Amino acid sequence: MEGDRDEGGGEGSSGPGRLALYDVGKAVGRGGYSVVYKGFRKADRRTVAIKKVEIFDMAPKKRERCLQEVQLLQTLHHPNIISMLDSFIEDNMLVIVFEWALGGDLKRLVRRQMEQRTLLDESVIWGHFIQVTGALRFMHSKRIMHRDIKPANVLVTATGLKLGDLGLGRHFSTHTQEAFSKVGTPYYVSPEVVQGAGYDWKSDVWSLGCLLYELAALRSPFEMEGANLMAVFKKISLADFEPLQPTRHSRPLVDLVARMLQIDPAARPDIAEVDEEARRVLTKQPSGV
């Protein structure tokens, strides 16, 4: 829930035995330097996700990104952004406690639909999508880019979808208009990131367009079996993807994806326009679908 975090749990706070406040269960996910566990907060038996990061084994740049995620989560309180409940350093590890995502992530949902060979109903697509657009619109209003939007970073919780993994997030000062770091996940990065050019908020809109396409088609627009990275990047640079078919999807869905996946960032809508269009379309969806 919005603002649901413990007092005094900010980045840099430490103290012996802080982890003893939690029961740490089985590992549910692993990264290069981190392991995520399912756990419980002893005070109220709330289910939580406990991320242990071997922060002192990281290269300085990676360590900076990890601490940046904590700092960003301290400033972002929104119903559709994952809540950080606690953070501290113990036993030379950074420990971050998040709300528990009971339903996994959107990637799992898409995979399940693929296995069933069933497309999602459009009312479901738009209902999922507006939760992500709302979160990203809030981030952009705070001058923060996400820079790694993809289904695996949208978590399914008991209260709805939540945008997570802000490790690549970037705060722009009022004087900064572009970023240049080549970051993100290959299938979802924008042409301007691929080309090494400066990029701005519209790069997030491109990634969000890839996510919307995937909700509709159950695959990434730039997915290639057996392809190497250069081949994927070439397709992205040319916006070479199979358009959604109006015979299978509504015209508003087809058109919004096409607008979001324009090579020229200036031709893409901003996140406010995307959010408003998605909400407008959702209100026109048949009830009970």
C-alpha positions as CSV (number, residue, x, y, z in Angstrom):
1,M,0.0,0.0,0.0
2,E,1.0,3.6,-0.6
3,G,3.5,4.8,2.0
4,D,3.6,1.4,3.7
5,R,7.1,1.3,5.1
6,D,8.7,1.1,8.5
7,E,10.1,4.2,10.2
8,G,13.9,4.3,10.3
9,G,14.3,1.8,7.6
10,G,16.2,4.0,5.2
11,E,19.4,3.3,3.3
12,G,22.5,3.3,5.4
13,S,20.7,2.5,8.7
14,S,22.4,-0.5,10.4
15,G,22.5,-2.4,13.6
16,P,23.5,-5.8,14.8
17,G,20.7,-8.4,14.7
18,R,18.3,-6.3,12.6
19,L,17.7,-9.3,10.4
20,A,16.4,-11.2,13.5
21,L,13.2,-9.2,13.2
22,Y,12.4,-11.5,10.3
23,D,12.0,-15.2,9.6
24,V,13.9,-15.8,6.4
25,G,12.4,-18.7,4.4
26,K,13.3,-20.3,1.1
27,A,15.0,-18.6,-1.8
28,V,12.6,-17.5,-4.6
29,G,14.9,-15.7,-6.9
30,R,18.6,-15.1,-7.7
31,G,20.6,-12.4,-9.4
32,G,24.3,-11.8,-10.0
33,Y,25.0,-10.6,-6.5
34,S,21.6,-11.1,-4.8
35,V,19.2,-13.6,-3.5
36,V,15.5,-12.9,-2.8
37,Y,13.8,-15.0,-0.1
38,K,10.2,-15.3,1.0
39,G,10.0,-14.4,4.7
40,F,7.9,-13.1,7.5
41,R,8.1,-10.0,9.7
42,K,7.9,-11.5,13.2
43,A,6.1,-8.5,14.7
44,D,2.9,-9.1,12.7
45,R,3.7,-12.3,10.6
46,R,3.3,-10.2,7.4
47,T,4.7,-12.0,4.4
48,V,7.6,-10.1,2.9
49,A,10.3,-10.4,0.2
50,I,13.8,-10.2,1.7
51,K,16.5,-9.3,-0.8
52,K,20.1,-9.9,0.4
53,V,22.8,-8.2,-1.7
54,E,26.5,-8.9,-1.5
55,I,27.1,-5.2,-2.0
56,F,30.8,-5.2,-1.1
57,D,31.6,-7.8,-3.7
58,M,30.2,-5.5,-6.5
59,A,32.1,-3.2,-8.8
60,P,31.6,0.4,-7.6
61,K,29.1,1.2,-10.4
62,K,26.9,-1.7,-9.6
63,R,27.1,-0.9,-5.9
64,E,26.0,2.6,-6.7
65,R,23.0,1.4,-8.7
66,C,21.9,-0.9,-5.8
67,L,22.1,1.9,-3.3
68,Q,20.3,4.1,-5.8
69,E,17.4,1.7,-5.9
70,V,17.0,2.1,-2.1
71,Q,17.2,5.9,-2.3
72,L,14.6,6.0,-5.1
73,L,12.2,3.7,-3.2
74,Q,12.4,6.0,-0.2
75,T,11.0,8.9,-2.3
76,L,8.4,7.0,-4.3
77,H,5.1,6.2,-2.6
78,H,2.4,5.1,-5.0
79,P,-0.2,2.3,-5.0
80,N,1.4,0.8,-8.1
81,I,5.1,1.0,-7.1
82,I,6.5,-1.8,-5.0
83,S,6.9,-0.7,-1.3
84,M,10.1,-1.0,0.5
85,L,9.4,-1.8,4.1
86,D,12.9,-1.8,5.6
87,S,16.6,-1.6,4.6
88,F,19.8,-2.1,6.5
89,I,23.4,-3.4,6.2
90,E,24.2,-6.5,8.2
91,D,27.0,-9.1,7.9
92,N,28.5,-7.1,5.0
93,M,25.3,-7.4,3.1
94,L,22.6,-4.9,2.1
95,V,19.2,-6.3,3.1
96,I,16.1,-4.8,1.5
97,V,12.7,-5.8,2.7
98,F,9.8,-5.4,0.2
99,E,6.1,-6.2,0.2
100,W,5.4,-9.7,-1.0
101,A,4.3,-10.2,-4.6
102,L,1.9,-13.1,-4.2
103,G,1.3,-13.7,-7.9
104,G,4.8,-13.4,-9.2
105,D,5.2,-11.1,-12.2
106,L,3.7,-10.2,-15.6
107,K,6.2,-12.4,-17.3
108,R,4.8,-15.4,-15.5
109,L,1.3,-14.4,-16.5
110,V,2.2,-14.0,-20.1
111,R,3.9,-17.4,-20.1
112,R,0.9,-19.0,-18.6
113,Q,-1.4,-17.5,-21.3
114,M,1.0,-18.8,-23.9
115,E,0.9,-22.3,-22.5
116,Q,-2.9,-22.1,-22.6
117,R,-2.8,-20.7,-26.2
118,T,-5.3,-18.1,-25.2
119,L,-5.0,-14.3,-25.7
120,L,-5.9,-12.1,-22.8
121,D,-9.2,-10.3,-23.1
122,E,-8.7,-6.6,-23.9
123,S,-10.4,-5.5,-20.8
124,V,-7.8,-7.4,-18.8
125,I,-5.0,-6.0,-21.0
126,W,-6.1,-2.4,-20.4
127,G,-6.8,-3.0,-16.7
128,H,-3.2,-4.3,-16.2
129,F,-1.7,-1.6,-18.4
130,I,-3.2,1.4,-16.6
131,Q,-1.7,0.3,-13.4
132,V,1.8,0.4,-15.0
133,T,1.1,3.7,-16.8
134,G,-0.1,5.2,-13.5
135,A,3.1,4.2,-11.8
136,L,5.3,5.5,-14.6
137,R,3.4,8.7,-14.9
138,F,4.0,9.3,-11.2
139,M,7.7,8.5,-11.6
140,H,8.1,10.9,-14.5
141,S,6.3,13.6,-12.6
142,K,9.1,13.2,-10.0
143,R,11.6,13.5,-12.8
144,I,12.6,9.8,-12.5
145,M,13.1,7.5,-15.4
146,H,12.7,3.8,-14.8
147,R,15.0,2.6,-17.7
148,D,14.2,-1.1,-17.4
149,I,10.4,-1.5,-18.0
150,K,9.5,-5.1,-18.9
151,P,7.0,-7.7,-17.8
152,A,9.4,-9.3,-15.3
153,N,9.7,-6.0,-13.4
154,V,5.9,-5.6,-13.0
155,L,4.9,-7.6,-9.9
156,V,1.5,-9.1,-9.1
157,T,0.5,-8.4,-5.4
158,A,-2.7,-8.9,-3.5
159,T,-3.6,-5.2,-4.1
160,G,-2.8,-5.1,-7.8
161,L,0.2,-4.7,-10.1
162,K,3.3,-2.9,-8.9
163,L,6.3,-1.5,-10.8
164,G,9.5,-2.8,-9.3
165,D,13.2,-3.1,-9.8
166,L,14.4,0.5,-9.8
167,G,18.0,-0.5,-9.9
168,L,18.5,1.3,-13.2
169,G,16.2,4.2,-12.3
170,R,17.6,7.7,-12.9
171,H,16.6,11.0,-11.3
172,F,16.9,14.0,-13.6
173,S,17.6,17.4,-12.1
174,T,15.7,20.3,-13.5
175,H,18.7,21.1,-15.6
176,T,19.1,17.6,-17.1
177,Q,17.3,16.7,-20.2
178,E,19.0,13.6,-21.5
179,A,20.8,10.5,-20.3
180,F,23.5,8.6,-22.2
181,S,24.2,5.4,-20.2
182,K,23.5,2.3,-22.3
183,V,21.3,0.3,-19.8
184,G,18.2,-1.8,-19.9
185,T,17.1,-5.2,-21.1
186,P,17.8,-6.0,-24.8
187,Y,14.3,-6.8,-26.1
188,Y,12.9,-3.7,-24.4
189,V,15.5,-0.9,-25.0
190,S,14.7,2.0,-27.3
191,P,16.4,2.7,-30.7
192,E,18.1,5.8,-29.2
193,V,19.6,3.6,-26.4
194,V,20.8,1.1,-29.0
195,Q,22.4,3.8,-31.0
196,G,24.2,5.3,-28.0
197,A,22.5,8.6,-28.5
198,G,21.0,10.7,-25.7
199,Y,17.6,9.6,-24.5
200,D,14.8,11.0,-22.3
201,W,11.4,10.1,-20.9
202,K,10.3,8.8,-24.4
203,S,12.7,5.9,-24.0
204,D,10.5,4.6,-21.1
205,V,7.5,5.1,-23.4
206,W,9.1,2.8,-26.0
207,S,9.7,0.1,-23.4
208,L,6.2,0.4,-22.2
209,G,5.0,0.0,-25.8
210,C,6.9,-3.3,-25.9
211,L,5.2,-4.4,-22.7
212,L,1.7,-3.5,-24.1
213,Y,2.5,-5.4,-27.3
214,E,3.6,-8.4,-25.2
215,L,0.3,-8.3,-23.2
216,A,-1.6,-8.4,-26.5
217,A,0.5,-10.8,-28.6
218,L,2.1,-12.9,-25.7
219,R,5.5,-12.3,-27.1
220,S,8.0,-9.5,-27.4
221,P,7.8,-7.5,-30.6
222,F,11.5,-8.0,-31.2
223,E,11.9,-11.6,-30.0
224,M,14.0,-13.7,-32.3
225,E,14.7,-17.4,-31.9
226,G,18.4,-18.1,-31.8
227,A,19.2,-14.5,-32.7
228,N,22.3,-12.7,-31.4
229,L,22.3,-9.4,-29.7
230,M,23.4,-7.5,-32.8
231,A,20.5,-8.9,-34.8
232,V,18.0,-7.9,-32.0
233,F,19.4,-4.4,-31.9
234,K,19.2,-4.0,-35.6
235,K,15.5,-4.9,-35.5
236,I,15.0,-2.4,-32.7
237,S,16.9,0.3,-34.6
238,L,14.6,-0.1,-37.6
239,A,11.4,-0.7,-35.5
240,D,11.2,-4.0,-37.5
241,F,8.4,-5.8,-35.8
242,E,5.1,-7.5,-36.9
243,P,2.3,-5.0,-36.2
244,L,-0.6,-6.2,-34.1
245,Q,-3.5,-7.3,-36.4
246,P,-6.7,-5.4,-36.3
247,T,-8.5,-8.7,-37.0
248,R,-7.4,-9.9,-33.6
249,H,-7.1,-6.6,-31.6
250,S,-9.0,-3.4,-31.3
251,R,-8.0,-0.4,-33.4
252,P,-7.2,1.7,-30.2
253,L,-4.8,-1.1,-29.0
254,V,-3.2,-1.5,-32.5
255,D,-2.8,2.3,-32.9
256,L,-1.4,3.0,-29.4
257,V,1.3,0.3,-29.7
258,A,2.2,1.7,-33.2
259,R,2.5,5.2,-31.8
260,M,4.6,4.1,-28.8
261,L,7.0,2.2,-31.0
262,Q,8.0,5.0,-33.3
263,I,11.7,5.2,-34.1
264,D,11.7,9.0,-33.6
265,P,11.1,9.7,-29.9
266,A,9.4,13.0,-30.7
267,A,6.8,11.1,-32.6
268,R,5.9,9.0,-29.5
269,P,3.2,10.2,-27.0
270,D,4.4,11.1,-23.6
271,I,3.4,9.0,-20.6
272,A,0.5,11.4,-19.6
273,E,-1.0,10.9,-23.0
274,V,-0.5,7.2,-22.9
275,D,-2.1,6.9,-19.5
276,E,-5.1,9.1,-20.4
277,E,-5.7,7.2,-23.7
278,A,-5.5,3.8,-21.9
279,R,-8.0,4.9,-19.2
280,R,-10.3,6.4,-21.9
281,V,-10.3,3.1,-23.8
282,L,-10.8,1.0,-20.7
283,T,-14.0,2.9,-19.7
284,K,-15.4,1.9,-23.1
285,Q,-14.7,-1.8,-22.7
286,P,-17.8,-4.0,-22.4
287,S,-18.5,-4.9,-18.7
288,G,-18.2,-8.5,-17.6
289,V,-15.7,-9.4,-20.4
